[in-house]
Amino acid sequence: MQPTVQKERIEVRFIEQELRDSFIDYSMSVIVQRALPDARDGLKPVHRRILYAMREAGLTPGRPHKKSATVVGDVLGRYHPHGDSAVYDTMVRMVQDFSLRYPLIDGQGNFGSLDGDSAAAYRYTEVRLTPLAMELLSDIEKDTVEHHPNFDGRLVEPEVLPTRLPHLLLNGADGIAVGMATKVPPQNLVELLSAADHLVAHPECDVEALLEFVEGPDFPTGGYIWGRQGIRNAYRTGRGLIDMRARLHLEEGRFGKSSLVVTELPYQVNKTRVIEQITRLVRAGRLDAVTDLRDESDRDGVRLVIELKRDSDPRQVVTKLFKKTQLRYTFGVIMLALVDGRPQELGLKQALECFVTHRLEVIGRRATYDLERSEDRAHVVEGLLVALKDIDRAVELIRSSRTPESARNKLQSEFKLTERQADAILAMRLAQLTGLEQRKLRDELKALRDTIDELRLLVEEESSRRALLRGELEELIEKFGDPRRTEILEGAGEFPIPSGRGDEATVVLLSRHGYIKVQAAHSGAGLAGAEAMAAREGDFVRRVFLCRSSDHLLVITRDGQAFVVAISDLPRGTRSSRGRRLRDFVELQGDDEVVAILPVSDFQGDRHVMVITRRGQVKRTPLNEYGNVRSGGIIGSGLAKDDELFAAFLAEPGAELLIATRMGQTIRFRAEEARPMGRSARGVRAIELSKDDEIVAVLTPRRDTELLVATERGFAKRVPFTEFKLQGRAGKGMSVLPDRSNVGPLVGMLEVLAGDRVIWESSAGALLEAEVDKARTRDRRGPCVRVLELKEDDSRIVAVHPVKAAVNGGAATDTEAEMGGTADPRITQVELELADG
């Protein structure tokens, strides 16, 4: 018999029909599976799959980061059958804080920049989810959303995430499909959730009511929006043109010249491209007023300096820049998203309604899931309590049974139990027979019944779900709310060009004699400006702070007074200026002296100011208690009559203190051991002092550092920080000067590195320089070695200063800030580390 030959099936079709059908299939695939976000969670499939895969892999906040390559591999192998570049490029954007208003992924490594630099390869970077991303995945394990099979049917993936946030509007979206595109701007979380809350409470409200809460888009890069008409059109119809402009200000420079300084760019504008556009205009002679262009941006933000000719009109320059460069950029809003699988343009109200409807459904499904499990557990507990009432009979039935099946049947028949309850009794541990365990079961059953009543209310009544949703929104505002970054201008009149220096990086230098100078960190002078401050005999720069010009200095004095000085109120210095006396800016009484200066960006949060007195008292005070300081100062710390404030610093979480006394006693303890107190409190004991002893050094050193121990007779040694064991507060501590009778009392301890230089101050006022390498490294009980040969006039050392500087008639040419403390009772800590130059 001849085998049957299967003939090839050939279908004859017009090529026009085949192309039309194939293109429609392709376009729908692009629209639904790639380019457009779902209106419910605001995510495209690739975003959703990345977040879901990271959650499945345990890459949650608080857990270690993992290689991006691991995540890319998981997403490709499990859910997203496309190229690796598509997944990694999406991940990179979800990390960038200049691309997303609220990043969804926390990254370590190079993830690109505003200059258009690409991210490092995925084998070099690491990622994990942000806390806000976890709100998009919340309760996904409770059957809150539908799942469908992945591309090969091995696994399932969610069709949509059960997001607690209206992510479509929160972070926006950008995509190009076939014949359509979407471009949704990001919004401020507080404004958006307030509008959502109003919509939940008043479902029939119109878009005008929601506009009372939402001012307009809030871009991650800040900047300005010029005019409100485009915003209104976008929120009412889903389409509109938003005029974005850079934030800039005018700075006066030397010789009467001024500069336009750009500090914030329009959203999605490449800084390098802006520089190229300005450069081309200048070279073509179309921007003659510009004499120099410098990019002084750093990790803290954008700073693009456009230097102008002396007689130029800054407003004309700004007008040309807005016309010819991307310092002015238009955001074309197209709020297009998938609603029930179909592309639809949405206004503000429609987009929020999609979220609210989805969230109410999620709450209902979650309540149903929890209700089923609570009822099941209550059913089991009821059976256990029935058996426990006559436990002897239950045990007798079980013992008399030959198999578990027969025991189950007897229990069901005797006590009128279900199979589920009988199985629970058979699995019951003997420990549950005690009276305490029986009481726990009764309490558990009571709590379960209360929970069941609440869950049934959520399942059956929409008003209960709406009330719960409003509570969720309020909680999220409290948890993630932040001020808006983009300022909206009315669009009438002239564009504002404020004068000033903006929020720029600033170096604050403080000298030994109390002179202060402020100069821009990008001025090109670096710390060479310290040389001029050292022109006064015996003076040199003691401390350097790297701050923002919007920061404040919290000044605390020996008598316990506290003052706050805005850095913007301090006069700007140049490389050659000597600075002004700090006393000119704070109202010190009599011979009071400044002992601590703490740079503070704001007075909020959970940070504390820690103060230590000369007689060994210590306390922590919440930083916010120093937020409203009067011009004449306030009480910074209460003091006993025979005491004075010695040191103050901002206590970071986990900080440890090392305190040293003149008699050579040291104690190390955790800052948290000093409980928080009010400003006027005197504190608690830090170390037990003998009658004639006093504090001479307070440090918060790094664990891998060495400490220079300096004595009155010019002796010193270096001791590893690990030699000082962690103790409890208020003890006598450990001795660091077993040879005190030969080397003299302790005058200071400094945190040092090999090659550092230290200035020793004698009782005659002389400044003597010595390298720390002359002091040998010893253990805590080891002897000191002579570092200085004191002359007759320099009978003793009174202080050591942590300065990496050449002392030549008071000159300081290479100063660098260090973390740590000093023995000088007037200066106790350098608060911020500043890199060379």
Buried (B, 14 or more C-beta within 10 A) or exposed (E): EEEEEEEEEEEEEEEEEEEEEEEEEEBBEBBBEBBBBBBBBBBBBBBBBBBBBBBBBEBBEEEEBBBBBBBBBBBBBBBBEBEBEBBBBBBBBBBBEBBBBBBBBBBBBBBBBBEEEEBBEBEEBBBBBBEBBBBBBBBBEBBBBEBEEBEEEEEEBBBBBBBBBBBBBBBBBBBEBBEBBBBBBBBBBBBBBBBBBBBBEEEEBEBEBBBEBBBBBBBBBBBBBBBBEBBBBBBBBBBBBBBBBBBBBBBEEEEEBBBBBBBBBBBBBBBEEBBEBBEEBBEEEEBEBBBEBBBBBEEEBBBBBBBBBEEBEBEEBBBBBBEBBBBBBEBEBBBBBBBEEEBBBBBBBBBBBBBBEBBBBBBBBBBBBBBEBBBEBBBBBBBBBBBBEEBEEBEEBBEEBEEEEEBBBBBBEBBEBEEEBBBBBBEBEEEBEEEEBBEEBEEBBEEBBEBBEBBBBBBEEEEBBBBBBBEBBEEBBEEBEEEBBBBBBEBEEEBEEEEEBBBBBBBBBBBBBBBBBBBBBBBEBBBBBBBBBBBBEBBBBBBBBBBBBBBBBBBBBBBBBBBBBEBBEBEBBEBEBBBBEBBEBBEBEEEBBBBBBBBBEEBEEEBBBBBBBBBBBBBBBBBBBBBEBEEEBBBBBBBEEEBBBBBBBBBEEEBBBBBBBBBBBBBBBBBBBBEBBEBBBBBBBBBBBEEEBBBBBBBBBEEEBBBBBBBBBBBBBBBBBEBBEEBEBBBEBBBBBBBBEEBBBBBBBBBBEEEBBBBBBBBEEBBBBBEBBEBEEBEBEBEBBBBBEBEEEBEBBBBBBBBBBBBEEBBBBBBBBBBBBBBBBBBBBBBBEBEEE
